[in-house]
Amino acid sequence: MAKIAGVSKHSLVDYENEDKTVYPNAAFLTAIATAGADVLYILTGVRSVPSEQSLSHRAAALVDNYEHCKEEDKAALERLASAAASSERLKESGEKVG
């Protein structure tokens, strides 16, 4: 991680041990975020919400369509998705479906 972030191993240990005399800079945080670290979680303990950029094109389109539905249609889609996923889980487990 130190190599990815461009800092010494000693600096990384200081950051991890919450040494109050040494703080990571923006370049460090950017580097570890680029490598996949959840910087918001590291700094605040609150997980980042995945962005649409992390979704496939199909999944992002599905989310966008869902967000543009009326509330009763959202509820219907949620029931449909739950039923479809439950059926697939049963198939994967080898249990009889239907």
KOLKEZA-171132 format. One line per field, with one value per atom (N, C-alpha, C): residue in one letter; chain; atom name; x, y, z. Coordinates in steps of 0.05 Angstrom, whole numbers, padded with zeros to 5 digits. Layout:
type [A,...];
mol [A,...];
atom [CA,...];
X [X,...];
Y [Y,...];
Z [Z,...];
//
This chain:
type [M,M,M,A,A,A,K,K,K,I,I,I,A,A,A,G,G,G,V,V,V,S,S,S,K,K,K,H,H,H,S,S,S,L,L,L,V,V,V,D,D,D,Y,Y,Y,E,E,E,N,N,N,E,E,E,D,D,D,K,K,K,T,T,T,V,V,V,Y,Y,Y,P,P,P,N,N,N,A,A,A,A,A,A,F,F,F,L,L,L,T,T,T,A,A,A,I,I,I,A,A,A,T,T,T,A,A,A,G,G,G,A,A,A,D,D,D,V,V,V,L,L,L,Y,Y,Y,I,I,I,L,L,L,T,T,T,G,G,G,V,V,V,R,R,R,S,S,S,V,V,V,P,P,P,S,S,S,E,E,E,Q,Q,Q,S,S,S,L,L,L,S,S,S,H,H,H,R,R,R,A,A,A,A,A,A,A,A,A,L,L,L,V,V,V,D,D,D,N,N,N,Y,Y,Y,E,E,E,H,H,H,C,C,C,K,K,K,E,E,E,E,E,E,D,D,D,K,K,K,A,A,A,A,A,A,L,L,L,E,E,E,R,R,R,L,L,L,A,A,A,S,S,S,A,A,A,A,A,A,A,A,A,S,S,S,S,S,S,E,E,E,R,R,R,L,L,L,K,K,K,E,E,E,S,S,S,G,G,G,E,E,E,K,K,K,V,V,V,G,G,G];
mol [A,A,A,A,A,A,A,A,A,A,A,A,A,A,A,A,A,A,A,A,A,A,A,A,A,A,A,A,A,A,A,A,A,A,A,A,A,A,A,A,A,A,A,A,A,A,A,A,A,A,A,A,A,A,A,A,A,A,A,A,A,A,A,A,A,A,A,A,A,A,A,A,A,A,A,A,A,A,A,A,A,A,A,A,A,A,A,A,A,A,A,A,A,A,A,A,A,A,A,A,A,A,A,A,A,A,A,A,A,A,A,A,A,A,A,A,A,A,A,A,A,A,A,A,A,A,A,A,A,A,A,A,A,A,A,A,A,A,A,A,A,A,A,A,A,A,A,A,A,A,A,A,A,A,A,A,A,A,A,A,A,A,A,A,A,A,A,A,A,A,A,A,A,A,A,A,A,A,A,A,A,A,A,A,A,A,A,A,A,A,A,A,A,A,A,A,A,A,A,A,A,A,A,A,A,A,A,A,A,A,A,A,A,A,A,A,A,A,A,A,A,A,A,A,A,A,A,A,A,A,A,A,A,A,A,A,A,A,A,A,A,A,A,A,A,A,A,A,A,A,A,A,A,A,A,A,A,A,A,A,A,A,A,A,A,A,A,A,A,A,A,A,A,A,A,A,A,A,A,A,A,A,A,A,A,A,A,A,A,A,A,A,A,A];
atom [N,CA,C,N,CA,C,N,CA,C,N,CA,C,N,CA,C,N,CA,C,N,CA,C,N,CA,C,N,CA,C,N,CA,C,N,CA,C,N,CA,C,N,CA,C,N,CA,C,N,CA,C,N,CA,C,N,CA,C,N,CA,C,N,CA,C,N,CA,C,N,CA,C,N,CA,C,N,CA,C,N,CA,C,N,CA,C,N,CA,C,N,CA,C,N,CA,C,N,CA,C,N,CA,C,N,CA,C,N,CA,C,N,CA,C,N,CA,C,N,CA,C,N,CA,C,N,CA,C,N,CA,C,N,CA,C,N,CA,C,N,CA,C,N,CA,C,N,CA,C,N,CA,C,N,CA,C,N,CA,C,N,CA,C,N,CA,C,N,CA,C,N,CA,C,N,CA,C,N,CA,C,N,CA,C,N,CA,C,N,CA,C,N,CA,C,N,CA,C,N,CA,C,N,CA,C,N,CA,C,N,CA,C,N,CA,C,N,CA,C,N,CA,C,N,CA,C,N,CA,C,N,CA,C,N,CA,C,N,CA,C,N,CA,C,N,CA,C,N,CA,C,N,CA,C,N,CA,C,N,CA,C,N,CA,C,N,CA,C,N,CA,C,N,CA,C,N,CA,C,N,CA,C,N,CA,C,N,CA,C,N,CA,C,N,CA,C,N,CA,C,N,CA,C,N,CA,C,N,CA,C,N,CA,C,N,CA,C,N,CA,C,N,CA,C,N,CA,C,N,CA,C,N,CA,C,N,CA,C,N,CA,C];
X [00017,00000,00018,00039,00057,00068,00075,00086,00064,00040,00018,00013,00015,00009,00033,00056,00080,00091,00088,00098,00116,00131,00148,00131,00141,00127,00124,00144,00143,00119,00116,00094,00067,00065,00040,00034,00054,00050,00041,00052,00044,00015,00006,-00022,-00040,-00033,-00049,-00051,-00030,-00029,-00041,-00052,-00064,-00045,-00020,00000,-00010,-00016,-00028,-00008,00016,00036,00039,00028,00032,00005,-00002,-00028,-00024,-00040,-00038,-00047,-00034,-00042,-00061,-00070,-00089,-00078,-00052,-00040,-00041,-00036,-00038,-00066,-00086,-00114,-00123,-00115,-00122,-00110,-00085,-00072,-00086,-00093,-00106,-00134,-00148,-00175,-00174,-00154,-00151,-00146,-00133,-00127,-00151,-00173,-00197,-00205,-00189,-00195,-00220,-00236,-00259,-00249,-00240,-00228,-00248,-00273,-00293,-00295,-00294,-00295,-00270,-00247,-00222,-00223,-00233,-00233,-00256,-00279,-00303,-00315,-00309,-00322,-00349,-00356,-00381,-00374,-00387,-00381,-00392,-00377,-00386,-00409,-00427,-00448,-00437,-00439,-00428,-00441,-00425,-00436,-00445,-00460,-00469,-00445,-00422,-00399,-00389,-00395,-00386,-00406,-00428,-00448,-00443,-00451,-00451,-00471,-00469,-00488,-00516,-00520,-00547,-00558,-00541,-00550,-00556,-00540,-00544,-00570,-00576,-00601,-00625,-00622,-00644,-00649,-00628,-00631,-00644,-00635,-00647,-00677,-00684,-00712,-00728,-00718,-00731,-00736,-00715,-00717,-00738,-00745,-00765,-00793,-00797,-00824,-00840,-00866,-00884,-00878,-00886,-00881,-00893,-00918,-00931,-00917,-00906,-00891,-00864,-00852,-00827,-00832,-00855,-00861,-00866,-00879,-00883,-00857,-00839,-00812,-00796,-00798,-00784,-00795,-00821,-00833,-00824,-00824,-00816,-00787,-00769,-00741,-00736,-00750,-00747,-00756,-00779,-00788,-00769,-00759,-00740,-00715,-00704,-00679,-00683,-00706,-00712,-00713,-00726,-00728,-00701,-00684,-00657,-00640,-00643,-00628,-00637,-00662,-00672,-00660,-00659,-00648,-00618,-00604,-00575,-00570,-00589,-00586,-00594,-00607,-00615,-00643,-00657,-00683,-00703,-00726,-00746,-00760,-00764,-00777,-00806,-00825,-00852,-00869];
Y [-00024,00000,00025,00024,00048,00054,00033,00037,00049,00038,00049,00078,00085,00113,00131,00120,00137,00148,00133,00142,00120,00126,00106,00087,00064,00045,00057,00072,00085,00104,00120,00139,00125,00103,00088,00077,00067,00057,00079,00103,00126,00132,00132,00138,00117,00092,00070,00070,00079,00080,00106,00122,00148,00166,00166,00185,00213,00228,00255,00276,00268,00288,00285,00263,00258,00252,00267,00263,00257,00240,00235,00260,00265,00288,00280,00299,00294,00275,00277,00259,00230,00225,00199,00188,00204,00196,00190,00207,00203,00176,00171,00147,00122,00122,00098,00095,00118,00117,00105,00113,00102,00072,00063,00034,00019,00034,00020,00024,00039,00044,00062,00058,00075,00097,00119,00140,00152,00155,00166,00148,00122,00103,00106,00108,00111,00136,00157,00183,00186,00174,00179,00155,00131,00107,00102,00119,00116,00107,00085,00074,00092,00093,00108,00093,00107,00095,00090,00066,00061,00080,00090,00108,00092,00104,00090,00083,00096,00089,00061,00052,00025,00003,00011,-00007,-00013,-00036,-00042,-00024,-00022,-00005,-00015,-00041,-00052,-00046,-00049,-00044,-00014,00003,00032,00040,00028,00033,00024,00001,-00010,00009,00018,00036,00062,00073,00097,00094,00072,00066,00065,00051,00048,00075,00092,00119,00136,00130,00146,00134,00114,00101,00114,00111,00118,00099,00107,00091,00063,00061,00035,00017,00029,00014,00005,00021,00013,-00011,-00010,-00033,-00058,-00056,-00079,-00090,-00072,-00081,-00095,-00085,-00097,-00125,-00128,-00155,-00174,-00165,-00181,-00190,-00170,-00176,-00196,-00192,-00211,-00239,-00241,-00268,-00281,-00266,-00277,-00286,-00269,-00277,-00301,-00303,-00326,-00351,-00350,-00373,-00382,-00363,-00369,-00382,-00371,-00382,-00411,-00417,-00444,-00463,-00454,-00469,-00475,-00455,-00458,-00477,-00478,-00496,-00524,-00528,-00555,-00562,-00544,-00550,-00548,-00562,-00562,-00535,-00523,-00497,-00502,-00487,-00487,-00504];
Z [00000,00000,00000,00015,00015,-00012,-00027,-00054,-00072,-00071,-00087,-00081,-00055,-00046,-00049,-00055,-00059,-00033,-00011,00015,00026,00046,00059,00076,00081,00098,00126,00135,00161,00162,00141,00141,00141,00126,00126,00154,00167,00194,00213,00210,00226,00221,00196,00189,00202,00199,00210,00240,00253,00282,00293,00275,00282,00297,00288,00299,00293,00314,00311,00301,00296,00286,00256,00244,00216,00203,00182,00169,00139,00128,00099,00084,00061,00045,00022,00007,-00015,-00036,-00042,-00061,-00052,-00026,-00014,-00016,-00008,-00008,-00037,-00056,-00084,-00094,-00087,-00097,-00086,-00060,-00050,-00059,-00064,-00076,-00104,-00119,-00146,-00146,-00125,-00122,-00110,-00104,-00095,-00066,-00051,-00023,-00020,00000,00006,00025,00014,00030,00049,00041,00060,00085,00081,00104,00121,00108,00123,00140,00130,00145,00165,00158,00175,00187,00176,00186,00172,00153,00138,00110,00101,00075,00053,00031,00007,-00006,-00018,-00034,-00062,-00073,-00099,-00120,-00138,-00158,-00182,-00199,-00224,-00241,-00237,-00253,-00246,-00222,-00215,-00224,-00235,-00245,-00275,-00284,-00312,-00326,-00352,-00367,-00363,-00363,-00359,-00332,-00311,-00284,-00280,-00291,-00289,-00302,-00326,-00340,-00323,-00311,-00294,-00270,-00257,-00235,-00244,-00267,-00277,-00283,-00296,-00301,-00275,-00256,-00230,-00217,-00218,-00205,-00219,-00244,-00258,-00257,-00240,-00237,-00215,-00216,-00194,-00171,-00147,-00123,-00125,-00135,-00137,-00157,-00178,-00198,-00187,-00170,-00157,-00139,-00124,-00107,-00123,-00146,-00163,-00174,-00182,-00192,-00169,-00145,-00122,-00117,-00118,-00114,-00137,-00161,-00184,-00181,-00175,-00172,-00149,-00127,-00104,-00112,-00125,-00134,-00153,-00173,-00192,-00179,-00161,-00147,-00129,-00116,-00099,-00115,-00138,-00156,-00165,-00173,-00182,-00159,-00135,-00112,-00107,-00110,-00106,-00128,-00152,-00174,-00168,-00159,-00153,-00130,-00112,-00089,-00095,-00118,-00126,-00115,-00101,-00092,-00115,-00112,-00132,-00132,-00156,-00158,-00168,-00156,-00166,-00149];
//
